[in-house]
Amino acid sequence: MKMTGWLAGTLVAGCVVLGFRTAGGCLNSSKAPDEKLAARLQDLCEIARDNVETPERGVRALGNFFGKHTEDLLGELGATMQVIENISDDTKHDDRAHVARDRIQKPLRGCERDWNRFGEAVQRDPAASAMLEHAMTRISRTLEIIFKTTELDFRTLPAALEHRLLER
């Protein structure tokens, strides 16, 4: 067997092993980063939707989600930008950026009503409201230190993300 055959075989075998051993292996690389990001945003929507009647549990679930997935969210956003910016043809670049925008906005727009209902439920629940206020104060301090801004409103977070990150 020629050297290229051995290399190709080794690469395929390595991807198969990694694909079975890790979530980030070669077999799972078929989804674009904006699709992965949209799926995570949909997960946030489901947390809000599922916890309108249990806002304190929902706030905890959101905290757990961000504790586990903030790096993923930011990485997928960065990877989306990288994919788009690596396209040299301006028309293809813009077309791909529009695809990413549509993919990311879909879950944000789709759960706006649920997110608002959940936000209102949190405001009515003193324990949930206090937990959220504490978390938002910490996040605001972090953002102010890093980015010199404190503009976050929990009730309109998806719309704010859409506005700040995805403006045309």
RAVEN-V683186 format. One record per backbone hydrogen bond with DSSP energy under -0.5 kcal/mol. CO is the residue of the C=O (numbers start at 0). NH is the residue of the N-H. Records with the same first field share a line. If there is no record, write none. Layout:
BEGIN
CO = NH  NH
END
This chain:
BEGIN
1 = 5
2 = 6
3 = 7
4 = 8
5 = 9
6 = 10
7 = 11
8 = 12
9 = 13
10 = 14
11 = 15
12 = 16
13 = 17
14 = 18  26
15 = 19
16 = 20
17 = 21
21 = 24
24 = 27
25 = 28
27 = 30
31 = 34  35
32 = 36
33 = 37
34 = 38
35 = 39
36 = 40
37 = 41
38 = 42
39 = 43
40 = 44
41 = 45
42 = 46
43 = 47
44 = 48
45 = 49
46 = 50
47 = 50
48 = 51
53 = 57
54 = 58
55 = 59
56 = 60
57 = 61
58 = 62
59 = 63
60 = 64
61 = 65
62 = 66
63 = 67
64 = 68
65 = 69
68 = 72
69 = 73
70 = 74
71 = 75
72 = 76
73 = 77
74 = 78
75 = 79
76 = 80
77 = 81
78 = 82
79 = 83
80 = 84
81 = 85
83 = 86
85 = 87
88 = 92
89 = 93
90 = 94
91 = 95
92 = 96
93 = 97
94 = 98
95 = 99
96 = 100
97 = 101
98 = 102
99 = 103
100 = 104
101 = 105
102 = 106
103 = 107
104 = 108
105 = 109
106 = 110
108 = 111
110 = 114
111 = 115
112 = 116
113 = 117
114 = 118
115 = 119
116 = 120
117 = 121
118 = 122
119 = 123
120 = 124
121 = 124
123 = 125
124 = 128
125 = 129
126 = 130
127 = 131
128 = 132
129 = 133
130 = 134
131 = 135
132 = 136
133 = 137
134 = 138
135 = 139
136 = 140
137 = 141
138 = 142
139 = 143
140 = 144
141 = 145
142 = 146  147  148
143 = 147
149 = 151
152 = 155
153 = 156
155 = 159
156 = 160
157 = 161
158 = 162
159 = 163
160 = 164  165
161 = 165
162 = 166
END
